[in-house]
Structure formats: structure tokens, C-alpha cells
Amino acid sequence: MDRRGLLKGVLAGAVAGPAAGLVTAAPASAAPAQFNVLVGDVNSGKIYLFDRNKPFTDANIKWSLNPAGSGHPMEHRFRDTSGDGQILLAATGTPTSGTASIYRRRDKRKLWSANVPNYPHAIERARGTGVVVVAGRSHGSGGGTATGGSLHVFRPTDSHSGSLVRAGSPIPFHQAHGLLWDPQLERMWVTGGKRLTAYRIVTTASSAKLVEDTARRLDEFTRAHDLQPDYRNPGRLLVTDTYGVYAVDTSTMRKSAPLHTRRLVKSYVHHSSGEQMWTGAVEGGNAFGTKWVHFNVSGVARARAGAIIYKARLETPNYR
């Protein structure tokens, strides 16, 4: 079923044409692009790094981590810092509790963690200020039907991640699911429910707060889920919701026609090579996903035996 869904996605992109599709035809003899993939396994609770061109087996694990807190690894991304080198941002949780944490990549030392009073689905760090934002939907089961959600803001008191402290009360945001810092616009993008919007981060020596840029609000989604940059097309965001994958131009705030119409895509990224990588659930299956990570252009799918992979991220710490 998952492979059929992949084929439908490729065909949908091809039929839609250049304005809507991200699929680029690669020469048959071209080698698949080489990059590393960071995946979160809901079953084991662990995060793994693999070469996308090798089987996702224990023998090929390049890096792994069992993050703080019990629960599902909902978000995992590398970021560069001046104080701590490269770090991993992680969000883990269950429908009743959650943890946001930061690890130094080179030695896996936990630098910081905080309990989040809802079900966290994303964590992001704003370059420059070092402010960290965590997005979570409300408590309880129900997936897309659950109500509520919020953004949690943490500010550093020095140049190190371990100095992060809470900055004010949680900000209500219905079904908060996705976060992405935009260094070009200096905005924190947030998505969830029907909404994609951007926030300015206003800081002083003793405070940090999010101020919505209402000119960049778009209420055109159905249970918006994942939010990623388009690494081949700077200035575009890629947003998934229950019914498909879309691009949004950050200058005009125009939403594209569906790039792919596959339902229940949990994560989606467009690599600079043109490759498209995605994970997703199937109707009647596990709500978090399957054991597969799919690559549209090369037509390859990698499985992690015994795993349920929720999100797959590029190893890169770049925001764009």
C-alpha cells in the first residue's frame, strides 16, 4: 500500500506540470544523490542517522541517540551554535506529557531539557538570539480532532544551550505541529490546524517574546502537519496536511496547488539535488507512519525493520 501511494505521488507531481511538481527526471545512469538521513523510531524511542544509499540496518547506523524523557521521538534536527558546536534538538512525548531537549552532537551530552505540558511535535532554535520554541498540540488522543495546542518559548541567559529558561506563558496555537526558523526574513514559521504564520522574536537582556507577523498568516490548510524548507528553492516552504503536500512562497504567501495528493504524509523534504524524501502513515495502519522512508526521484524506499518512522530529516544544520 505504501509503495502504491508513492507511485501516485510521483504521477500526481508529473501530471501537474512544472508549476506544481517537484519531481525532476534524472538520467537513468545518474547515481542517487548522497546524503544522510536522521529518522525517529516511535517503537524504540530512538533517533538514528543513516546513509540514504545503504540499508537502514544496525550495521549501517552512523549515529544514534536515546533522547531524554519517555515517549515518541516527534522531532529531531541538527543546528550549529557558537557556544556548544553542533547540537541536536529533540522533542519527545506522549498524548499526556512531553520533553524538549538539546544534546551536543559530538559526545551526545545532554545540555538542556524541559518538560512541556502538552504533546510536543516540533522544536526549533532561532539563529542569532538562541531562542528555542517548542510546539505542541493539546493533551489526549484524537490526532487531528484534538483541540488546543500551544507554543513554548525559552531564552538563553548566556551563550550556551544549558542556560535556557522559560520566557513567559505558553502562547495558544491550535494544533501546533511544525516550526522552522527563517534566517532570511528573521521569522519563526509555525503551522498547525488550518494555519501557517510567522512570528518575530523580540528580545531584551531579560526577556523574549513572539510577536505575530499577521501579514504572513495563511489559513488555507486542513490539519497542517509538517513544515520544512525547500532546499532547492530558497524562499519556499513545504507544508504537509492531511490531504497533501504544498509549497508556499514566503514573499507572496501564495499556496501552490498540491505537489502530491497522497494523504497522511508525516514529513517531506526537497533536497538540493532534486530528490524528494518523505514518510507517511497508511489508512488503517499505525497513525505515526510505517517502517519506510521514500525517495521519489530515485524510486527507492528504505525500511528500518521493526520500526515506525514518524519523521525523516536531512542531516544538514542549515535552515535553507
HELIX and SHEET records of a PDB file:
HELIX    1   1 ASP A    2  ALA A   16  1                                  15    
HELIX    2   2 ASP A   58  ASN A   60  5                                   3    
HELIX    3   3 GLY A  143  THR A  145  5                                   3    
HELIX    4   4 SER A  161  SER A  163  5                                   3    
SHEET    1   A 4 TRP A  63  LEU A  65  0                                        
SHEET    2   A 4 ILE A  47  ASP A  51 -1                                        
SHEET    3   A 4 ASN A  36  ASP A  41 -1                                        
SHEET    4   A 4 ILE A 309  LEU A 314 -1                                        
SHEET    1   B 4 HIS A  72  THR A  81  0                                        
SHEET    2   B 4 GLY A  85  THR A  94 -1                                        
SHEET    3   B 4 SER A  97  ARG A 104 -1                                        
SHEET    4   B 4 LYS A 110  VAL A 116 -1                                        
SHEET    1   C 4 TYR A 119  ARG A 125  0                                        
SHEET    2   C 4 VAL A 132  ARG A 137 -1                                        
SHEET    3   C 4 GLY A 149  ARG A 155 -1                                        
SHEET    4   C 4 VAL A 165  ARG A 166 -1                                        
SHEET    1   D 4 TYR A 119  ARG A 125  0                                        
SHEET    2   D 4 VAL A 132  ARG A 137 -1                                        
SHEET    3   D 4 GLY A 149  ARG A 155 -1                                        
SHEET    4   D 4 ILE A 171  PRO A 172 -1                                        
SHEET    1   E 3 ALA A 176  ASP A 182  0                                        
SHEET    2   E 3 ARG A 187  THR A 204 -1                                        
SHEET    3   E 3 SER A 207  ALA A 224 -1                                        
SHEET    1   F 3 LEU A 227  PRO A 229  0                                        
SHEET    2   F 3 ARG A 236  ASP A 241 -1                                        
SHEET    3   F 3 GLY A 244  ASP A 249 -1                                        
SHEET    1   G 4 VAL A 265  HIS A 270  0                                        
SHEET    2   G 4 GLN A 276  GLY A 280 -1                                        
SHEET    3   G 4 TRP A 292  PHE A 295 -1                                        
SHEET    4   G 4 VAL A 300  ALA A 303 -1                                        
END                                                                             
